[in-house]
Amino acid sequence: MALGMATTKLTITLDDRQLDAVRRVVASGKAASVSGFVKHAVEVALSDVAGWQAMLEEALDQTGGALTRKEAAWADRVLGVGPLPRAGRRKQG
């Protein structure tokens, strides 16, 4: 974390078992604090999202570009998810 980086305090909700597990990690000395643990977890999650996005973009580039609307609708059905908001889709080519 860079010195002088702006931070914002916020409230999050965790299951009791999750919070207990985080507190055990802190108590064992593997994390400095609950807040520090959560900051690290968020950073890991953001890195994972960026990595998956890069892999998806590379795969799409290697297989003909962005999904067509028909392909995206099929993928949504197979994955059991609703379509993304229109702004979230890559430009159709």
C-alpha positions in Angstrom: 0.0 0.0 0.0 1.4 3.4 -1.0 2.0 6.0 1.7 -0.6 8.7 1.7 -3.1 6.6 -0.3 -6.7 7.8 0.4 -8.9 5.3 2.3 -12.6 5.2 3.1 -14.1 3.5 6.1 -17.1 1.4 5.3 -19.3 -1.3 6.8 -19.5 -4.8 5.3 -21.6 -7.8 6.3 -20.1 -11.2 6.7 -21.5 -14.5 7.8 -20.7 -15.2 11.5 -18.6 -18.2 10.4 -16.6 -16.0 8.0 -15.9 -13.4 10.6 -14.9 -16.1 13.1 -12.5 -17.5 10.5 -11.0 -14.1 9.8 -10.5 -13.5 13.5 -8.8 -16.8 13.9 -6.4 -15.9 11.1 -5.7 -12.6 12.9 -5.2 -14.3 16.2 -2.7 -16.7 14.7 -0.6 -13.8 13.5 -1.1 -14.5 9.8 -2.9 -11.1 9.4 -2.3 -7.9 11.3 -6.0 -7.0 11.6 -9.5 -7.8 10.3 -9.3 -4.7 8.2 -5.9 -5.7 6.8 -7.2 -9.2 6.0 -10.2 -7.7 4.1 -8.0 -5.3 2.2 -5.7 -8.1 1.2 -8.7 -10.3 0.2 -10.1 -7.5 -1.9 -6.8 -6.9 -3.7 -6.5 -10.7 -4.5 -10.1 -10.7 -5.8 -9.5 -7.6 -8.0 -6.3 -9.2 -9.3 -8.3 -12.4 -10.1 -10.9 -10.4 -11.9 -8.3 -8.6 -14.0 -6.6 -11.9 -14.8 -9.8 -13.6 -15.9 -10.8 -10.6 -18.0 -7.4 -10.6 -19.7 -7.7 -14.4 -20.4 -11.2 -13.9 -21.8 -10.1 -11.1 -24.1 -7.2 -13.1 -25.3 -9.4 -16.1 -26.0 -12.0 -14.0 -27.8 -9.2 -12.4 -29.9 -7.9 -15.9 -30.8 -11.4 -17.2 -31.8 -12.8 -14.4 -33.9 -13.5 -11.5 -31.5 -16.4 -10.5 -29.3 -19.4 -12.7 -28.9 -22.4 -12.1 -31.1 -25.7 -11.5 -29.4 -26.7 -15.0 -30.2 -23.5 -16.5 -28.7 -23.9 -14.3 -25.6 -27.5 -15.4 -25.1 -26.5 -19.1 -25.5 -23.7 -18.6 -22.9 -26.0 -16.9 -20.5 -28.5 -19.8 -20.8 -25.8 -22.4 -20.3 -24.3 -20.6 -17.3 -27.7 -19.9 -15.8 -27.2 -16.2 -15.6 -29.1 -13.3 -16.9 -27.7 -11.0 -19.6 -25.4 -8.2 -18.6 -26.7 -4.7 -18.9 -26.2 -3.5 -22.4 -23.3 -1.2 -21.5 -21.5 -4.2 -20.0 -21.3 -6.1 -23.3 -18.4 -5.8 -25.7 -19.2 -4.1 -29.0 -20.8 -6.5 -31.4 -18.9 -6.9 -34.7 
